[in-house]
Amino acid sequence: MGKIVGLVNQKGGVGKTTTAINLAACLALEGLKVLLVDCDPQANASSGLGLQRDDSRHSVYDVLIGDSSAEQVILPTEVDGLSLLPGSKNLTGANIELSGADDRALHLRQSLEPIKDSYDLIFLDCPPALDLLTLNVLSAAETLIVPMQAEYFALEGISELISTLERVRAAYNPDLAIEGVLLTMYDDRTNLAQQVTETLREHFGEIIYHTVIPRNVRLAEAPSHGKPVAVYDPRSRGADAYFQMAGEFLARNHIESPRAAERKAAAERKAAAPNHSKDDRSKDDRPKEDQPKEDQPKEDQPKEDRPKAKNAFWPYT
Protein backbone atom coordinates (compact mmCIF):
# COMPACT_ATOMS: atom_id res chain seq x y z
CA MET A 1 0.00 0.00 0.00
CA GLY A 2 1.39 3.41 -1.01
CA LYS A 3 2.52 5.78 1.69
CA ILE A 4 1.04 9.30 1.49
CA VAL A 5 3.46 12.10 2.36
CA GLY A 6 2.51 15.78 2.52
CA LEU A 7 4.93 18.62 1.85
CA VAL A 8 3.71 21.47 3.98
CA ASN A 9 4.76 24.89 5.21
CA GLN A 10 2.42 27.85 5.42
CA LYS A 11 5.34 30.16 4.58
CA GLY A 12 5.85 30.67 0.86
CA GLY A 13 9.14 30.59 -1.03
CA VAL A 14 10.80 27.89 1.07
CA GLY A 15 11.30 25.33 -1.71
CA LYS A 16 8.20 23.25 -1.01
CA THR A 17 7.17 22.72 -4.63
CA THR A 18 10.80 22.35 -5.75
CA THR A 19 11.20 19.59 -3.19
CA ALA A 20 7.93 17.93 -4.21
CA ILE A 21 8.98 17.81 -7.88
CA ASN A 22 12.57 16.73 -7.40
CA LEU A 23 12.16 14.28 -4.54
CA ALA A 24 9.32 12.55 -6.40
CA ALA A 25 11.40 12.43 -9.60
CA CYS A 26 14.50 11.04 -7.88
CA LEU A 27 12.46 8.30 -6.21
CA ALA A 28 10.85 7.42 -9.55
CA LEU A 29 14.31 7.23 -11.13
CA GLU A 30 15.18 4.76 -8.37
CA GLY A 31 12.51 2.48 -9.83
CA LEU A 32 9.57 3.27 -7.51
CA LYS A 33 6.08 4.07 -8.73
CA VAL A 34 5.32 7.59 -7.52
CA LEU A 35 2.33 9.94 -7.76
CA LEU A 36 2.61 13.70 -7.22
CA VAL A 37 -0.63 15.50 -6.34
CA ASP A 38 -0.59 19.26 -7.01
CA CYS A 39 -2.96 20.81 -4.46
CA ASP A 40 -1.77 24.39 -5.01
CA PRO A 41 -3.94 26.80 -7.09
CA GLN A 42 -0.69 28.19 -8.55
CA ALA A 43 -0.12 24.74 -10.12
CA ASN A 44 3.66 25.21 -10.12
CA ALA A 45 4.30 21.52 -9.55
CA SER A 46 2.33 20.79 -12.73
CA SER A 47 4.18 23.34 -14.87
CA GLY A 48 7.49 22.27 -13.32
CA LEU A 49 6.89 18.80 -14.77
CA GLY A 50 6.24 20.15 -18.25
CA LEU A 51 2.45 20.42 -18.16
CA GLN A 52 1.15 23.50 -19.98
CA ARG A 53 -1.46 25.56 -18.18
CA ASP A 54 -4.97 24.69 -19.37
CA ASP A 55 -7.95 25.78 -17.30
CA SER A 56 -10.27 23.46 -19.23
CA ARG A 57 -8.27 20.38 -18.24
CA HIS A 58 -9.56 18.36 -15.30
CA SER A 59 -7.50 18.76 -12.15
CA VAL A 60 -7.46 18.09 -8.41
CA TYR A 61 -10.33 20.58 -8.20
CA ASP A 62 -12.65 18.24 -10.14
CA VAL A 63 -11.59 15.36 -7.89
CA LEU A 64 -12.27 17.30 -4.70
CA ILE A 65 -15.77 18.40 -5.69
CA GLY A 66 -16.63 14.92 -6.98
CA ASP A 67 -16.91 15.61 -10.74
CA SER A 68 -14.08 13.18 -11.61
CA SER A 69 -12.22 10.32 -10.00
CA ALA A 70 -8.49 10.61 -9.32
CA GLU A 71 -7.79 7.78 -11.75
CA GLN A 72 -9.48 9.71 -14.58
CA VAL A 73 -7.40 12.84 -13.99
CA ILE A 74 -3.91 11.37 -13.43
CA LEU A 75 -1.40 12.07 -16.23
CA PRO A 76 2.01 10.55 -17.08
CA THR A 77 5.19 12.65 -17.01
CA GLU A 78 8.52 12.59 -18.81
CA VAL A 79 10.03 10.60 -15.92
CA ASP A 80 9.25 6.89 -16.06
CA GLY A 81 7.36 5.81 -12.96
CA LEU A 82 6.25 9.34 -12.02
CA SER A 83 2.60 10.33 -12.52
CA LEU A 84 0.90 13.65 -11.85
CA LEU A 85 -2.51 14.64 -10.54
CA PRO A 86 -2.41 18.23 -11.84
CA GLY A 87 -3.52 21.39 -10.10
CA SER A 88 -5.24 24.46 -11.52
CA LYS A 89 -6.31 27.94 -10.47
CA ASN A 90 -9.83 26.55 -10.03
CA LEU A 91 -8.65 25.12 -6.72
CA THR A 92 -9.13 28.58 -5.24
CA GLY A 93 -12.88 28.00 -5.50
CA ALA A 94 -12.65 24.70 -3.64
CA ASN A 95 -12.02 26.58 -0.40
CA ILE A 96 -15.47 28.16 -0.77
CA GLU A 97 -17.37 25.25 -2.32
CA LEU A 98 -16.27 22.74 0.32
CA SER A 99 -16.64 25.03 3.30
CA GLY A 100 -20.25 24.01 3.96
CA ALA A 101 -19.70 20.25 3.74
CA ASP A 102 -19.58 18.18 6.93
CA ASP A 103 -16.62 16.15 5.64
CA ARG A 104 -14.89 19.11 3.99
CA ALA A 105 -11.48 18.13 5.35
CA LEU A 106 -11.70 14.51 4.17
CA HIS A 107 -12.42 14.85 0.44
CA LEU A 108 -8.81 14.37 -0.65
CA ARG A 109 -8.31 11.34 1.60
CA GLN A 110 -11.47 9.71 0.28
CA SER A 111 -10.47 10.45 -3.34
CA LEU A 112 -7.01 8.89 -2.97
CA GLU A 113 -8.17 5.75 -1.19
CA PRO A 114 -9.14 3.81 -4.39
CA ILE A 115 -5.74 4.41 -6.04
CA LYS A 116 -3.48 4.18 -2.99
CA ASP A 117 -2.45 0.58 -3.65
CA SER A 118 -1.36 1.44 -7.21
CA TYR A 119 1.66 3.47 -6.06
CA ASP A 120 4.64 2.99 -3.79
CA LEU A 121 4.59 6.64 -2.70
CA ILE A 122 2.14 9.53 -3.05
CA PHE A 123 3.38 13.09 -2.46
CA LEU A 124 0.98 15.97 -1.80
CA ASP A 125 2.18 19.50 -2.61
CA CYS A 126 0.04 22.00 -0.72
CA PRO A 127 -0.34 25.79 -0.98
CA PRO A 128 1.57 28.20 1.28
CA ALA A 129 -1.41 28.81 3.56
CA LEU A 130 -3.29 27.05 6.34
CA ASP A 131 -6.56 26.95 4.39
CA LEU A 132 -9.05 24.20 3.54
CA LEU A 133 -6.79 22.78 0.83
CA THR A 134 -3.94 22.40 3.31
CA LEU A 135 -6.35 20.92 5.83
CA ASN A 136 -7.29 18.26 3.24
CA VAL A 137 -3.57 17.49 2.77
CA LEU A 138 -3.02 17.20 6.53
CA SER A 139 -6.02 14.89 6.85
CA ALA A 140 -4.93 12.65 3.95
CA ALA A 141 -1.21 12.40 4.73
CA GLU A 142 0.39 9.78 6.94
CA THR A 143 3.55 11.82 7.50
CA LEU A 144 4.81 15.29 6.61
CA ILE A 145 8.03 16.71 5.21
CA VAL A 146 8.52 20.36 6.16
CA PRO A 147 10.88 22.24 3.81
CA MET A 148 12.20 25.45 5.33
CA GLN A 149 14.96 27.99 4.97
CA ALA A 150 17.53 28.51 7.69
CA GLU A 151 16.03 31.84 8.78
CA TYR A 152 14.54 33.04 12.06
CA PHE A 153 11.15 33.81 10.51
CA ALA A 154 11.01 30.16 9.48
CA LEU A 155 11.36 29.17 13.14
CA GLU A 156 8.25 31.18 13.98
CA GLY A 157 6.35 29.58 11.09
CA ILE A 158 7.12 26.03 12.13
CA SER A 159 5.84 26.66 15.65
CA GLU A 160 2.50 27.73 14.15
CA LEU A 161 2.48 24.62 11.97
CA ILE A 162 3.02 22.34 14.97
CA SER A 163 0.09 24.00 16.73
CA THR A 164 -2.09 23.33 13.66
CA LEU A 165 -0.96 19.70 13.52
CA GLU A 166 -2.10 19.15 17.09
CA ARG A 167 -5.60 20.36 16.20
CA VAL A 168 -5.69 18.22 13.04
CA ARG A 169 -4.64 15.14 15.03
CA ALA A 170 -7.42 15.73 17.50
CA ALA A 171 -10.12 16.23 14.86
CA TYR A 172 -9.21 14.23 11.73
CA ASN A 173 -5.90 12.35 11.67
CA PRO A 174 -4.61 11.06 15.02
CA ASP A 175 -1.60 9.27 13.47
CA LEU A 176 -0.25 12.29 11.57
CA ALA A 177 3.44 12.87 12.27
CA ILE A 178 6.29 15.02 10.97
CA GLU A 179 8.60 12.74 9.03
CA GLY A 180 11.37 15.30 8.79
CA VAL A 181 12.38 18.92 8.39
CA LEU A 182 14.42 19.68 5.26
CA LEU A 183 16.67 22.74 5.06
CA THR A 184 16.50 24.31 1.60
CA MET A 185 18.31 27.14 -0.22
CA TYR A 186 21.09 26.51 2.24
CA ASP A 187 24.29 28.56 2.34
CA ASP A 188 26.66 27.20 4.97
CA ARG A 189 28.97 30.19 4.53
CA THR A 190 26.65 32.41 6.59
CA ASN A 191 26.62 32.49 10.38
CA LEU A 192 22.83 32.86 10.34
CA ALA A 193 22.30 29.56 8.53
CA GLN A 194 24.59 27.74 10.95
CA GLN A 195 22.91 29.28 14.02
CA VAL A 196 19.39 28.43 12.82
CA THR A 197 20.50 24.88 11.96
CA GLU A 198 21.93 24.43 15.46
CA THR A 199 18.70 25.74 16.99
CA LEU A 200 16.60 23.39 14.88
CA ARG A 201 18.74 20.36 15.72
CA GLU A 202 18.55 21.18 19.44
CA HIS A 203 14.75 21.47 19.27
CA PHE A 204 13.89 18.67 16.81
CA GLY A 205 16.89 16.38 17.08
CA GLU A 206 17.01 13.55 14.54
CA ILE A 207 13.86 14.78 12.80
CA ILE A 208 16.06 17.23 10.87
CA TYR A 209 17.34 15.59 7.67
CA HIS A 210 21.11 15.33 7.43
CA THR A 211 20.80 16.25 3.76
CA VAL A 212 20.52 19.96 3.00
CA ILE A 213 19.51 21.46 -0.33
CA PRO A 214 21.97 24.17 -1.43
CA ARG A 215 21.26 27.23 -3.49
CA ASN A 216 21.92 26.14 -7.05
CA VAL A 217 21.42 27.89 -10.37
CA ARG A 218 20.58 24.71 -12.29
CA LEU A 219 17.99 23.81 -9.68
CA ALA A 220 16.37 27.23 -10.17
CA GLU A 221 16.49 26.94 -13.98
CA ALA A 222 14.95 23.48 -14.26
CA PRO A 223 11.25 24.46 -13.73
CA SER A 224 11.38 26.92 -16.63
CA HIS A 225 12.23 23.94 -18.86
CA GLY A 226 9.48 21.79 -17.37
CA LYS A 227 11.94 19.22 -16.03
CA PRO A 228 13.14 17.96 -12.65
CA VAL A 229 16.76 18.90 -12.06
CA ALA A 230 17.75 15.20 -12.19
CA VAL A 231 16.65 15.23 -15.86
CA TYR A 232 17.66 18.80 -16.70
CA ASP A 233 21.19 18.54 -15.30
CA PRO A 234 21.86 15.26 -13.47
CA ARG A 235 25.43 16.30 -12.59
CA SER A 236 24.48 19.53 -10.84
CA ARG A 237 24.78 20.09 -7.08
CA GLY A 238 21.00 20.38 -6.88
CA ALA A 239 20.44 16.98 -8.50
CA ASP A 240 23.07 15.40 -6.26
CA ALA A 241 21.42 16.88 -3.15
CA TYR A 242 17.96 15.57 -4.06
CA PHE A 243 19.33 12.09 -4.83
CA GLN A 244 20.94 12.15 -1.38
CA MET A 245 17.63 13.28 0.08
CA ALA A 246 15.84 10.43 -1.70
CA GLY A 247 18.32 7.96 -0.25
CA GLU A 248 17.85 9.32 3.26
CA PHE A 249 14.07 9.24 2.86
CA LEU A 250 14.17 5.59 1.77
CA ALA A 251 16.51 4.65 4.62
CA ARG A 252 14.23 6.25 7.21
CA ASN A 253 11.25 4.36 5.82
CA HIS A 254 13.17 1.07 5.47
CA ILE A 255 12.42 0.93 1.75
CA GLU A 256 14.83 -0.66 -0.72
CA SER A 257 14.32 0.71 -4.20
CA PRO A 258 14.61 -1.56 -7.27
CA ARG A 259 17.74 0.31 -8.40
CA ALA A 260 19.33 -0.10 -4.97
CA ALA A 261 18.56 -3.82 -5.08
CA GLU A 262 20.21 -4.04 -8.51
CA ARG A 263 23.31 -2.21 -7.27
CA LYS A 264 23.49 -4.47 -4.23
CA ALA A 265 23.18 -7.62 -6.35
CA ALA A 266 25.89 -6.38 -8.74
CA ALA A 267 28.22 -5.65 -5.82
CA GLU A 268 27.61 -9.13 -4.39
CA ARG A 269 28.35 -10.76 -7.75
CA LYS A 270 31.56 -8.77 -8.04
CA ALA A 271 32.60 -9.73 -4.49
CA ALA A 272 31.82 -13.40 -5.15
CA ALA A 273 33.80 -13.53 -8.41
CA PRO A 274 37.10 -15.51 -8.01
CA ASN A 275 40.29 -13.48 -7.88
CA HIS A 276 42.74 -14.88 -10.47
CA SER A 277 46.29 -15.35 -9.26
CA LYS A 278 49.24 -14.60 -11.50
CA ASP A 279 49.40 -18.21 -12.73
CA ASP A 280 45.64 -18.30 -13.40
CA ARG A 281 45.59 -15.33 -15.70
CA SER A 282 44.37 -15.92 -19.20
CA LYS A 283 47.05 -16.34 -21.80
CA ASP A 284 46.18 -12.98 -23.33
CA ASP A 285 46.82 -11.24 -19.99
CA ARG A 286 50.25 -12.81 -19.48
CA PRO A 287 53.45 -11.05 -20.50
CA LYS A 288 54.71 -12.12 -23.92
CA GLU A 289 57.77 -13.83 -22.49
CA ASP A 290 55.53 -16.07 -20.32
CA GLN A 291 53.33 -17.18 -23.21
CA PRO A 292 53.99 -20.42 -25.12
CA LYS A 293 55.71 -19.83 -28.42
CA GLU A 294 52.61 -20.72 -30.42
CA ASP A 295 50.56 -18.09 -28.57
CA GLN A 296 53.01 -15.27 -29.14
CA PRO A 297 52.16 -12.70 -31.79
CA LYS A 298 53.70 -13.68 -35.12
CA GLU A 299 56.01 -10.70 -35.22
CA ASP A 300 57.57 -11.89 -31.94
CA GLN A 301 58.20 -15.47 -33.08
CA PRO A 302 61.64 -16.47 -34.38
CA LYS A 303 61.82 -15.98 -38.12
CA GLU A 304 62.45 -19.67 -38.83
CA ASP A 305 59.31 -20.69 -36.87
CA ARG A 306 56.92 -18.44 -38.74
CA PRO A 307 54.52 -20.20 -41.15
CA LYS A 308 55.32 -19.54 -44.77
CA ALA A 309 52.79 -17.39 -46.57
CA LYS A 310 51.34 -18.78 -49.77
CA ASN A 311 51.30 -16.78 -52.94
CA ALA A 312 47.71 -15.78 -53.52
CA PHE A 313 48.17 -16.13 -57.27
CA TRP A 314 50.34 -19.23 -57.31
CA PRO A 315 49.19 -21.73 -54.64
CA TYR A 316 51.94 -24.34 -55.27
CA THR A 317 54.81 -22.52 -53.57
N, C-alpha and C positions, 0 to 999 in steps of 0.2 A: 504494500500500500504506500502511495506517494506521501512524502512528508511535505507539509505546507509551511512555508517560511515567509514571514512578512518583513519588508524593509521599511522601517518607519522612523521618522523624526519630523516633528512639527515645524522645525526650522528649515527654511529653504536654502538651497545652494550649498549643501553639505556633501554632495556626491551620492545621493541616494539612488537616483535613476542610473547614474554611471555604474554604480555597484551592481544594481539589478541586472543591467544589460551584460556586463562583462563577467560577473560571477556565473550567471546562468550559461553564458556562452562557453566559458572555460570548462564547466562541468559537463556540458554537452560534448565538447571536444574530447573529454575523458571517457566518452562512450555511454554516458547516462542519458536517459530520456527525460527532458526537462521542459516544463511549461512556464512561461513568463506571462503574468496577468497584469496589464497596464490599467491601474485604477485611478490614474491621474487625469483630470480634464485637459491638461496640457498635452497629453499623449506623447511625451518626449521619448518614452521607452519604445513606442511603436515606430516613430520616425528614426530613432537611433538604430533600429534593426532594418532600415531600408524601406519601411512602409510609407507610401505617400499619403498625405492627409486627404481624406475623403469623408465628408460628413454624411454621405448617403450610405456608407458601408456600415454593416452591423458591428457593434462593439460591446464592451462590457456593460454599457448602458442598457442595451436591449436585453442582456442576460439578467440584469438586476431587476428590471421592471417586468420580466416574465414573457417578453415578446419572442425570445429565441432561447434555445438551449446553448450551453457553453460549447458543446461538441459541434454545433452548427456554425459557430463564430470563429473557432480556432483556425489559425492560418500557419503554414510552414514558414520557415525563414531560410536564409542562405546557409546557416550553420546546421549540419546534419544532427538530428536529435533534439534540436531546439524549436519549440512551437510557441506561438504568440496568440494571446487573447487580447486584441487591440483595444486601446482606449479612444476616446473622442471628446470633443468639447461638450457633447450632449450630457456627459456625466455631471456637469454642473447642475442640471435639472433634477438629477436623481436625489440630491439632498432635499429638494422640496417635495418631489413626488412620493418619496418613501417616508417622509416625516410623520405621516398620519397612520402608518401601518403598525400593528402590534408587534410584528416580528421584523421591524425595519433594520435591525442590526444583524439579522441572520440570513439575509437574502444571498449574500455571496457564499457563505458556508453551504447553504442548501443547493446552490447552483453548481458548486464544485464537487459535491459528494458523488454524483454519478460517474465522473471522469477521474476521480482520485486514483483509482487502481491502475490507470493507463500510463502513469508517469512515475518516475523514481523521485522526482522533486518538483514542487510547484512553488514559484516565487511570486509574491504579491508586491508590486510597486505602488505605494500609496502617495497621495498628495501631501504637500507641506502644510498641513492644517489638521487640527483635531476635530474634524467634521464627521458627518454621517458615513462618508466613504471610508475614512480612516477607521471608524468604529466597526464597519463591516470587515475590514482587513483584520483588525484585532480580534474579532469574534471568530473569524475563519482560520486564523493562523494557529499553529501548534507552538512555534517559537518565533522570536524576533531577532533580526540583526539591526543594530542601530548605527548607521554611519554618522560620523560627526567630525568636525574639524577640531584641532587642538587649540581652541580659543575659550576664554572665560565665559562668553555669552553662551557657548555650547553647554557648559556645565549647568547653567541655569535652566536651559531647555530640557536637559535630560532629567532633571529633578521633577519638572512638570510632567514629563512623559511617564515616569515611574508612578506618580500620583494617579494618572489616568489609568495605567495598567491595573492598579489595585481595584479601581472601580469596575473595570471591565471583567476582572476575575470574579468579583462578587456577583455581577449581574448576568454574564453571558458565557465566560470561558475560564473556568476555575483552574485549568491546567496550563494556561498561557505563561510562558517564561521567556526571559531575554536570553537568547543563545549566545550573543556576543556583541561587543561594541567595537566597531572598526574605525580606526583613525584614517581620515582621508585628506588629500591635498597637503600632505605632511612635508614639512621642511625642518629637518633635524638641526639645521644650522642656527635656528633662532632659540633664544633662551625661553621664550614664551611657550613654544611647542613642547620643549622638554619639561617645563614646570607643570603644564596642564597634563601631560602624559603621566608624570609622577603622581599627581593628584588623583587622576582616574584609576591608576593601578592600586593606589592605597585604598580607594573607596570600593572599587569593584573587584580587585584581585585578578584571578585567572579568567574572568569573564571578558577582559580586554584581549582582543586577538594580538598575537605576537607580530603578525604581518601588518605592515602599515602601507598605505597607498600614497606614493609620492606625487608631488606636482610633476606633470609630464606633458609636454607639448603634443606628442602623438596621441596620448589619451584624450586630450581636449579636441584634437582634430577629427578623431574617428567618427563621432556622431554626425558630422556634416557630410560624411561619405556613406552614411547608413550602414556602418559596419562596427562590430565589436573590435576593440583594439587588438585582440588576439588574431583577427583576420586581417585587419588594416595594416598592422605592423607587429608581427609576432615576436620580433627581437627587441622591441622597445622596453624601457623600464616599466611602463604601465602594464604591458602584457605580462611581463615577468612577475610583477607584484600580484596581479589577479590570479595567475596560475598558482602562486604560493598560497594565496588566500583560499583558493579552491581546495588545495591539498590540506590545509589546516581545517577547513570546514568538514571535509570527508573524514579526517582523523578524529575530530571531536564527535562525529556521529557514527563512528565505527563502520564506515562504508568503504568497501574496496571497489574502485571503479574498474570497468573492463580493461581499460588501457593499463592501469596499475597491475592488474592480474597478468596481463601479457608481458609487461616488463619484468615482473617477478619470475614468471615461468622462463623467460629468456635468460635471466641471470642464473637461475638454478641449472638450466641446461649447460650454460657456459662453465659453471663451477663443477658440474659433474663430468665434463669432457675430460678424457685422459690427457695428462701432460706428457708429451713425447720427450724422451731423453735424447741425448746427442746421437746414440746408436740407433734410435728408433725413427730418426727423421727420414722422410721420403728421399729417394735418391736425387730428386730435383733440388732438395734443400741442402744437400751435402756439398761441401767444397769440391771443386773439380778433381783435386788430387786424391780425394777419398772415394771417388766414383770408380766402378769397374771400367776398364778400357772401352768396352763396347757401349757404355752409357755416356762417355765423354762426347762433347760436341766434335764434329768431324774435323774442324780446323785445329783441334787440340790433339788429335791422334797422330801418332808417328806416320810419316809420309808413306812408308812401305805397307802400313796396315790399312790404308784407306782403300775402299772399294773402287775399282776402276770404272769410270763413267763410260757408257756406251755411246757411240756416235749415233745421233738421232737419225742420220740419213744412211748409215751403213751399219746395220745391226750385227755384223759378223766379226767385229774387232774384238 
